[in-house]
């Protein structure tokens, strides 16, 4: 499989809580790739948590840092990259994402909410109605997420291993399409 990809990066996009980091680590291991989580890189580079950054520089400031990190990460090859849920909001990021194969992990709002209900580290969920907020974020982002090369629907019964296997099985079909353009 990694010879089929020829070093092309895999970018995992989708809402917070869909499993991008967990599945990304499995894919990286399976492909013999390195693994990068853009949120982790941002936290390491700034010495601040995502929550602290949102509080200090706002969402716009955070999105700029996120774009800067993505521009640096995409210079490398042989990586599986888990991105922040909102990375698709900035047009410039698509230029970076299109250097690789983009995989959208798509999960229903109910599932995302159940996974994140106890998570206090998500600045965009510090809302009076977190489920409503998730629904509105997903509505706003779905047209952007749908530009991915590969759309993988995540159900509650799916294990991270199941999802990684489905992605690996789907990649050859997507690569043939992108090559034949």
Steps between C-alpha positions, in 0.01 A plus 500: 500500500771751590664434161163577338487832687861579400559709811187711453371629834161397635303787654216410734230765521168505681330622814660483842436165665469291182827315570750671269791466744429140603435381143792710371744324733376159379528602134851637551608174662342292223660712225839536668433876505572760764203643690430868564207655685488870405342592836791331683753685282323830573500431875871404494602796283312758707538338842125554547194277486246550223262638765758756616570606141130550426473708817809711420490548123140404416388258234640712214844511663490127563399429138802701379737298719329183373557606137865577572549154654322329209717685245812368675371144548396461135863551394571148630395167351412157640275648768152436629372833628207550733366855461284721717129489416498858373806478278269483195364850569794684345534483124881512517500174698342315209807583293708314759254214548483432126870406505383175656205267521217651707286263707180632662396309811130574529300410811145589606461788749356264766813283489737799510306648790508177699877477451563863599240550774763478776777678306565850635800566271294596193465879485224493238285283728506744791144581406161500674382246240805289402294258290340788310845654455632170358202479264556855373878447459437181304242674282744783427793266428334213310524670156872547568561152641322352199786620278716221645632224273354234725185511716489247784184485712566410863231311695487435872584129460814572293834445671796719403649188339183450289518860381872481417440177305216660300724796413786274389260294287356814337831673419587306180166599340554866586858501376395363162248785470749771593766362265262479203400870508 
